[in-house]
Amino acid sequence: MALGKWESVRDQGAMSTAPSKRPRPLPWSAVLSLLIATVLIFYANGRSLSSGDNVGTVALAASLATTASFDLSPALSEGRLEYSIRQVGDFRRIAFPPGTGILAAPIYGLAHWVGGLSATALVTDTRVEKAAAAFLSILAVSCFLLLARERWSLASTLAATALLVAGTPLLTTLSQGLWSHTGELVALAVCLLLLRDSGSRANRGLAAGLAAGFAVWCRPTAILLLPIPLAMLAGRRARYRFAAGALLGIGALVLLNLAWFGSPTGAYGG
């Protein structure tokens, strides 16, 4: 009986020390192939979906790219004042959240440098908005693939990526124009990617919080999603770091709104 008991304990110990089976990481060639397919779907589909909602965002990206200014006047024709824009003193400001326009500014800067387009031409040329929206959406998908590569098998990653690309507003809206939730998705995707190692690297928890706070710069309702990544963190210190980063980002937006519009919610919520 003693021998049988010893063998049972030994078998249990062997089971507890046996390495858990994890799916093999997705090869980088497969990751690249998925991204190329996403580029073709988002950018080469011949669609462009914009709106008056996006005029302020596009003008902000163009102004930042050409004059490094938050004043939209250089990018808009004389007297043009869409509902997504407010006249504040001598300046024209974006009335909608500015986050997506800030993220798109480097792409508009590239179009300005390569194509020689003026600020007003960057606003009127819908191809630039299309390219910027597609690139930002691909950036969000890239973050998703980096997370999936470490955790899922090839079949699971393919299925999840197909669902993300074709079964969500990524395909129909976010990748086709510079909407507020285009930038929001990028910021939240970066947040989740940074949370991957936040337990072992203290500064990543803070950076993830800043990314989550920037999602609110893109779309204020993103604040309702912040408890989700907060609940993913293990340990009080990690949660404090994340909360500090998120509060810094949101606080900066509040100060900006107060400076521009005299309201913590800005013209978008006022």
Disulfide bonds with the S-S distance in Angstrom:
none
